[in-house]
Amino acid sequence: MRTTAEVVVVGAGIIGASTAYWLTEMGLRDVVIVEQRVPAAGATGKSGALVRLHYPNPYETRLALESLRFFQEWEARVGTPSPFVRTGFLQIVAASDEEKLQANVTMQQALGAPVELLTAEQVAELEPWCDVTGITVAAYEPESGYADPVAATLGLLERARRNGAELRIGEQATGVEIIGGRVAGVQTSAGRIAAPFVVLTPGPWANSLLAALGLDYGLIPRRVQVVVFRWPVEPAPRHCCGIDTALGMWFRPEGETATLVGLESGIRQVDPDRYAETTDPDFVAPARTAIAQRYPMLKQGIVRGGWAGVVMQSPDGRPLFGPIPEYSGLFAFLGDSGTSFKTAPAVGRVLAEWIVEGMPRQDVQAFRVTRLAEGRPWIDPTDYSRPDRTVSR
């Protein structure tokens, strides 16, 4: 095992894997990824892994659009079978949010995103099994879909490994070593790794590493649930992925015959080392009620399972990423609230460019880790009305 590295990446979820991929694609070979469990064992592996473009701001939209192209070109870029499944994506909002939806679509189209507005009648034509009651207009992304999050993470890590990176599974990072205000390495359960750069992508386990550095960003680990319903008909409809903020719900196909459903409700703070990884029994009924309002046949859907994962939520619900100004050589991606699988290819590129080139080519100042301390939390004027803004944001 290496005792020195050019860069140590802490955490082998999708963001850590993407960062390692891009570091090695940009020419670095002495990269070590430290993972306390196994790759994608945290929020990534439990993710619904939607690959879509709809955000109420241009910053995340740009990252999502770049990442969609990456997923579409996966086999050529990564060299493993593509984990991406194209289904199309629908963004549905309450009638009171129609003007915001239209403004967001206009912004997205100006950035080159393949998205269009559909009337309720057009949604019904696209998906005859969908109940369009209450829909006045929806945004449709024909090229979007979802991915297998574990396969995506493993593919990126395998490419990084072939490029020279070392993946250490079952090794916990216990602290970042700082000498004279600069990163000097990482202490792990197996010893010290000297390195001038460290990238923290530890997901819901971030707070203990940050606290040792005197850093507190108000991050809260929250438990999020999903349930899978098997369609009670054969063949099962092949529907789009979607987010319905009017119902506080997101959904996507699960294989050929089922639908995965997540809700904004039931999200609570937990210890990421001690939480129930299966769906609560009382989560099933509200999830069924919500999805049946759009797909009535799923009122009789057969429960085929479910799970829960832990996401790290920032105070304003948006990711904090980039350099940590208190310590030269320290970078992090934190508090994404479970929304960043779809932007991971672009986020990894940005973090790698910071290290290799000194500055990313894309303006990502909106994500800076200092914005909360500056009293400037991220607020999108065209965000949609709902009580929480986590995984369906």
C-alpha positions as CSV (number, residue, x, y, z in Angstrom):
1,M,0.0,0.0,0.0
2,R,1.1,3.5,-0.8
3,T,2.2,5.7,2.1
4,T,2.3,8.8,-0.2
5,A,0.0,10.2,-2.8
6,E,-0.5,13.2,-5.0
7,V,-4.2,13.3,-3.9
8,V,-6.2,11.4,-1.4
9,V,-10.0,11.1,-2.0
10,V,-12.0,10.3,1.1
11,G,-15.2,8.4,0.2
12,A,-16.0,6.1,-2.8
13,G,-19.5,7.2,-3.5
14,I,-20.3,8.6,-7.0
15,I,-18.7,12.0,-6.3
16,G,-15.5,10.5,-5.0
17,A,-15.4,8.0,-7.8
18,S,-15.9,10.8,-10.4
19,T,-13.2,12.9,-8.8
20,A,-10.7,10.0,-8.9
21,Y,-11.7,9.3,-12.5
22,W,-11.1,12.8,-13.6
23,L,-7.9,13.2,-11.7
24,T,-6.4,10.2,-13.4
25,E,-7.8,11.2,-16.8
26,M,-6.0,14.5,-16.4
27,G,-2.7,12.7,-15.9
28,L,-2.3,12.1,-12.2
29,R,-1.4,8.5,-11.3
30,D,-0.7,8.6,-7.6
31,V,-4.3,8.9,-6.4
32,V,-5.6,7.0,-3.4
33,I,-9.3,6.6,-2.7
34,V,-10.1,5.6,0.9
35,E,-13.5,4.0,1.6
36,Q,-14.5,2.8,5.1
37,R,-17.0,0.3,3.8
38,V,-17.4,-0.6,0.1
39,P,-17.9,1.7,-2.9
40,A,-21.4,3.2,-3.1
41,A,-22.2,1.9,0.4
42,G,-23.7,5.3,1.5
43,A,-26.2,7.6,-0.2
44,T,-25.0,6.6,-3.7
45,G,-26.0,3.0,-3.5
46,K,-29.5,3.9,-2.1
47,S,-30.1,6.6,-4.6
48,G,-32.9,6.6,-7.1
49,A,-30.2,7.9,-9.5
50,L,-32.3,10.0,-11.7
51,V,-30.4,11.5,-14.6
52,R,-32.3,14.7,-15.4
53,L,-31.8,18.4,-16.1
54,H,-34.5,20.2,-14.3
55,Y,-33.2,22.7,-11.8
56,P,-34.5,26.2,-11.0
57,N,-31.1,27.8,-11.5
58,P,-28.5,27.8,-14.3
59,Y,-25.6,26.5,-12.2
60,E,-26.9,23.1,-11.4
61,T,-28.5,22.9,-14.9
62,R,-25.1,23.3,-16.5
63,L,-23.6,20.6,-14.4
64,A,-26.6,18.3,-15.1
65,L,-26.4,18.9,-18.8
66,E,-22.7,18.1,-19.0
67,S,-23.3,15.0,-16.9
68,L,-26.2,13.8,-19.1
69,R,-23.9,13.9,-22.1
70,F,-21.3,12.0,-20.1
71,F,-23.8,9.3,-19.3
72,Q,-24.9,9.1,-22.9
73,E,-21.2,8.6,-23.9
74,W,-20.4,6.3,-21.0
75,E,-18.9,3.3,-22.8
76,A,-16.5,5.4,-24.8
77,R,-15.5,7.5,-21.8
78,V,-15.4,4.9,-19.1
79,G,-15.0,1.6,-20.9
80,T,-17.6,-0.3,-19.0
81,P,-21.2,-1.2,-19.9
82,S,-23.4,1.9,-19.7
83,P,-25.5,2.1,-16.5
84,F,-27.8,4.6,-18.0
85,V,-31.4,3.9,-19.0
86,R,-33.2,6.4,-21.1
87,T,-36.9,6.8,-20.2
88,G,-37.6,10.5,-20.6
89,F,-38.4,12.7,-17.6
90,L,-41.5,14.7,-16.5
91,Q,-41.4,17.7,-14.1
92,I,-44.9,18.2,-12.8
93,V,-45.8,21.2,-10.6
94,A,-48.9,22.7,-9.0
95,A,-51.0,25.1,-11.1
96,S,-49.8,27.9,-8.9
97,D,-46.2,27.2,-10.0
98,E,-46.9,27.2,-13.7
99,E,-45.2,30.5,-14.3
100,K,-42.1,29.4,-12.4
101,L,-42.0,26.2,-14.5
102,Q,-42.2,28.1,-17.7
103,A,-39.4,30.5,-16.6
104,N,-37.2,27.5,-15.6
105,V,-37.7,25.8,-19.0
106,T,-36.9,29.0,-20.8
107,M,-33.6,29.2,-18.8
108,Q,-32.8,25.6,-19.5
109,Q,-33.4,25.9,-23.2
110,A,-31.2,28.9,-23.4
111,L,-28.4,26.7,-22.0
112,G,-29.0,24.1,-24.6
113,A,-31.0,21.6,-22.5
114,P,-33.3,19.3,-24.5
115,V,-36.5,20.2,-22.7
116,E,-40.0,21.2,-23.8
117,L,-43.3,22.2,-22.3
118,L,-46.2,19.9,-22.6
119,T,-49.9,20.5,-22.0
120,A,-51.9,18.1,-20.0
121,E,-53.3,16.7,-23.2
122,Q,-49.8,16.1,-24.5
123,V,-48.8,14.4,-21.3
124,A,-51.8,12.1,-21.6
125,E,-50.8,11.3,-25.2
126,L,-47.2,10.5,-24.1
127,E,-48.3,8.4,-21.2
128,P,-51.9,7.1,-21.7
129,W,-51.8,5.4,-18.3
130,C,-51.2,8.7,-16.5
131,D,-53.9,10.6,-14.7
132,V,-53.3,14.2,-15.7
133,T,-55.8,15.7,-13.3
134,G,-54.5,19.0,-11.9
135,I,-51.8,19.3,-14.5
136,T,-51.8,22.5,-16.6
137,V,-48.4,22.2,-18.0
138,A,-45.3,20.0,-17.5
139,A,-41.7,20.0,-18.6
140,Y,-40.5,17.0,-20.6
141,E,-37.0,15.9,-21.2
142,P,-36.9,13.2,-23.9
143,E,-33.2,12.3,-23.4
144,S,-33.2,11.9,-19.6
145,G,-33.7,8.8,-17.5
146,Y,-32.0,7.0,-14.6
147,A,-28.9,4.9,-14.0
148,D,-27.7,2.0,-11.8
149,P,-25.8,4.0,-9.2
150,V,-23.6,1.1,-8.0
151,A,-22.6,0.1,-11.5
152,A,-21.8,3.8,-12.3
153,T,-19.6,4.1,-9.2
154,L,-17.8,0.9,-9.8
155,G,-17.2,1.8,-13.5
156,L,-15.6,5.1,-12.7
157,L,-13.4,3.5,-10.0
158,E,-12.3,0.8,-12.3
159,R,-11.3,3.3,-14.9
160,A,-9.4,5.3,-12.3
161,R,-7.7,2.1,-11.1
162,R,-6.6,1.2,-14.6
163,N,-5.2,4.7,-14.9
164,G,-3.1,4.1,-11.8
165,A,-5.3,5.0,-8.8
166,E,-5.4,2.8,-5.7
167,L,-8.7,2.0,-4.0
168,R,-8.6,1.0,-0.4
169,I,-11.8,-0.7,0.8
170,G,-12.6,-1.1,4.5
171,E,-10.1,1.7,5.5
172,Q,-11.6,4.6,7.5
173,A,-10.2,8.1,7.2
174,T,-9.9,9.3,10.8
175,G,-8.5,12.8,10.2
176,V,-6.9,15.2,7.9
177,E,-3.4,16.2,8.8
178,I,-2.6,19.9,8.7
179,I,0.8,21.5,9.0
180,G,1.2,25.2,8.9
181,G,-2.3,25.8,7.5
182,R,-1.7,23.3,4.7
183,V,-2.8,19.8,4.1
184,A,-0.1,17.3,4.8
185,G,-2.0,14.0,4.5
186,V,-4.7,11.8,5.9
187,Q,-4.7,9.6,8.9
188,T,-6.6,6.3,8.4
189,S,-7.4,3.2,10.3
190,A,-4.4,1.6,8.5
191,G,-1.9,4.4,9.0
192,R,-0.9,7.7,7.5
193,I,-1.0,8.7,3.8
194,A,1.1,11.8,3.1
195,A,-0.4,14.0,0.4
196,P,-0.5,17.7,-0.5
197,F,-4.2,17.5,-1.6
198,V,-7.2,15.9,0.0
199,V,-10.8,15.8,-1.3
200,L,-13.5,15.1,1.2
201,T,-16.5,13.3,-0.3
202,P,-17.7,11.4,2.8
203,G,-21.4,11.8,2.4
204,P,-23.3,11.6,5.7
205,W,-20.1,10.9,7.7
206,A,-18.7,14.3,7.0
207,N,-19.3,16.0,10.4
208,S,-16.7,14.1,12.5
209,L,-13.9,14.9,9.9
210,L,-15.0,18.5,9.7
211,A,-15.3,18.9,13.5
212,A,-11.7,17.8,14.0
213,L,-10.7,20.7,11.7
214,G,-12.8,23.2,13.6
215,L,-15.4,23.4,10.8
216,D,-19.2,23.3,11.1
217,Y,-21.4,23.9,8.1
218,G,-24.7,22.9,9.9
219,L,-24.9,19.6,7.9
220,I,-27.6,17.2,9.0
221,P,-27.8,13.5,8.0
222,R,-31.3,12.6,7.1
223,R,-33.0,9.3,6.4
224,V,-34.9,9.0,3.1
225,Q,-37.1,6.1,2.0
226,V,-38.3,4.5,-1.2
227,V,-40.7,1.7,-2.0
228,V,-41.1,-0.4,-5.1
229,F,-44.5,-1.4,-6.5
230,R,-44.9,-4.1,-9.1
231,W,-47.5,-3.2,-11.7
232,P,-50.5,-5.6,-11.5
233,V,-50.7,-6.0,-15.3
234,E,-48.5,-7.6,-18.0
235,P,-46.9,-6.0,-19.9
236,A,-46.2,-3.2,-17.4
237,P,-46.3,0.3,-18.8
238,R,-42.9,1.8,-19.6
239,H,-43.3,5.3,-18.1
240,C,-41.0,8.3,-17.7
241,C,-39.1,9.2,-14.6
242,G,-40.6,12.1,-12.9
243,I,-40.9,14.6,-10.1
244,D,-44.3,15.8,-9.0
245,T,-43.8,18.7,-6.6
246,A,-47.6,19.1,-6.3
247,L,-47.7,15.7,-4.7
248,G,-44.2,15.8,-3.0
249,M,-43.2,12.7,-4.9
250,W,-40.5,11.4,-7.3
251,F,-40.6,8.2,-9.3
252,R,-38.9,6.1,-11.9
253,P,-39.2,2.6,-13.5
254,E,-37.5,-0.1,-11.6
255,G,-36.6,-2.8,-14.0
256,E,-39.2,-3.9,-16.6
257,T,-42.2,-4.4,-14.4
258,A,-42.1,-2.1,-11.3
259,T,-42.0,1.6,-10.2
260,L,-39.8,3.1,-7.5
261,V,-41.4,5.8,-5.5
262,G,-39.9,8.4,-3.1
263,L,-41.6,11.1,-1.0
264,E,-40.6,14.3,0.7
265,S,-42.4,13.1,3.8
266,G,-40.9,10.8,6.4
267,I,-37.5,12.4,6.2
268,R,-35.8,12.7,9.6
269,Q,-32.4,13.2,11.2
270,V,-30.5,9.9,12.0
271,D,-27.1,8.6,12.9
272,P,-25.7,7.2,9.6
273,D,-24.1,4.3,11.5
274,R,-27.3,3.4,13.2
275,Y,-30.5,3.6,11.2
276,A,-33.1,1.2,9.7
277,E,-32.1,0.4,6.1
278,T,-35.5,-1.0,5.2
279,T,-38.7,0.9,4.4
280,D,-41.0,1.7,7.4
281,P,-44.3,-0.1,7.2
282,D,-46.2,3.2,7.6
283,F,-44.4,4.6,4.6
284,V,-46.0,2.2,2.1
285,A,-49.6,3.6,2.2
286,P,-48.8,7.3,1.6
287,A,-46.4,6.3,-1.2
288,R,-49.1,4.1,-2.8
289,T,-51.6,6.9,-2.5
290,A,-49.3,9.4,-4.1
291,I,-48.2,7.3,-7.1
292,A,-51.8,6.1,-7.7
293,Q,-52.8,9.7,-8.2
294,R,-50.7,9.7,-11.3
295,Y,-50.7,6.0,-12.2
296,P,-54.1,4.7,-11.0
297,M,-53.3,1.1,-11.7
298,L,-50.6,1.2,-9.0
299,K,-53.4,1.6,-6.4
300,Q,-53.3,-2.2,-6.6
301,G,-49.5,-2.3,-7.1
302,I,-47.8,-5.2,-5.4
303,V,-45.1,-4.2,-2.9
304,R,-41.8,-5.8,-3.9
305,G,-39.5,-4.1,-1.4
306,G,-38.0,-0.8,-0.4
307,W,-35.1,0.7,1.4
308,A,-33.8,3.7,3.2
309,G,-30.6,5.6,2.9
310,V,-29.0,8.7,4.5
311,V,-28.3,11.9,2.7
312,M,-26.4,14.9,4.1
313,Q,-28.5,18.1,4.0
314,S,-27.0,21.6,4.1
315,P,-29.0,24.5,5.7
316,D,-30.1,25.8,2.4
317,G,-30.5,22.4,0.7
318,R,-27.8,23.1,-1.9
319,P,-24.4,21.4,-2.2
320,L,-21.3,23.0,-0.7
321,F,-18.2,22.3,-2.7
322,G,-14.8,23.5,-3.7
323,P,-11.7,24.6,-1.7
324,I,-11.9,24.9,2.1
325,P,-10.3,28.4,2.5
326,E,-9.0,27.7,6.0
327,Y,-6.6,25.0,4.8
328,S,-4.6,25.1,1.6
329,G,-4.9,21.9,-0.4
330,L,-8.3,20.8,1.1
331,F,-11.3,20.4,-1.0
332,A,-14.8,19.0,-0.3
333,F,-18.2,18.1,-1.6
334,L,-20.8,18.3,1.2
335,G,-24.5,18.6,2.0
336,D,-26.1,17.9,-1.4
337,S,-29.4,16.7,0.1
338,G,-29.4,13.7,-2.1
339,T,-29.7,15.5,-5.4
340,S,-26.2,15.2,-7.0
341,F,-26.0,11.8,-8.5
342,K,-27.1,13.3,-11.8
343,T,-24.4,16.0,-11.7
344,A,-21.5,13.8,-10.4
345,P,-19.6,13.5,-13.7
346,A,-19.4,17.3,-14.0
347,V,-18.7,17.8,-10.3
348,G,-15.8,15.4,-10.4
349,R,-14.3,17.3,-13.3
350,V,-14.6,20.6,-11.5
351,L,-12.9,19.3,-8.4
352,A,-10.1,17.7,-10.5
353,E,-9.5,20.9,-12.4
354,W,-9.1,22.8,-9.2
355,I,-6.3,20.5,-8.2
356,V,-4.6,19.9,-11.5
357,E,-5.1,23.3,-13.2
358,G,-5.5,25.6,-10.2
359,M,-9.0,26.7,-11.2
360,P,-12.1,25.1,-12.8
361,R,-13.0,26.3,-16.2
362,Q,-16.7,26.6,-15.2
363,D,-17.9,29.3,-12.7
364,V,-19.1,27.4,-9.6
365,Q,-18.9,30.2,-7.1
366,A,-22.6,29.7,-6.2
367,F,-21.6,26.4,-4.6
368,R,-18.8,27.9,-2.4
369,V,-18.5,26.6,1.1
370,T,-18.4,30.1,2.6
371,R,-21.8,31.3,1.4
372,L,-23.6,30.4,4.6
373,A,-21.0,32.1,6.8
374,E,-21.4,35.1,4.5
375,G,-25.1,35.2,5.3
376,R,-26.0,34.5,1.7
377,P,-27.9,31.2,1.7
378,W,-28.8,29.9,-1.8
379,I,-32.4,30.9,-2.7
380,D,-33.9,30.3,-6.1
381,P,-36.7,32.7,-6.9
382,T,-38.3,30.2,-9.3
383,D,-38.1,27.2,-7.0
384,Y,-41.5,25.4,-6.4
385,S,-43.7,25.6,-3.4
386,R,-43.5,22.6,-1.0
387,P,-42.7,22.1,2.6
388,D,-39.3,20.5,2.1
389,R,-36.6,20.7,-0.6
390,T,-34.5,17.5,-0.5
391,V,-34.3,14.6,-2.9
392,S,-36.9,16.0,-5.3
393,R,-35.4,19.4,-5.6
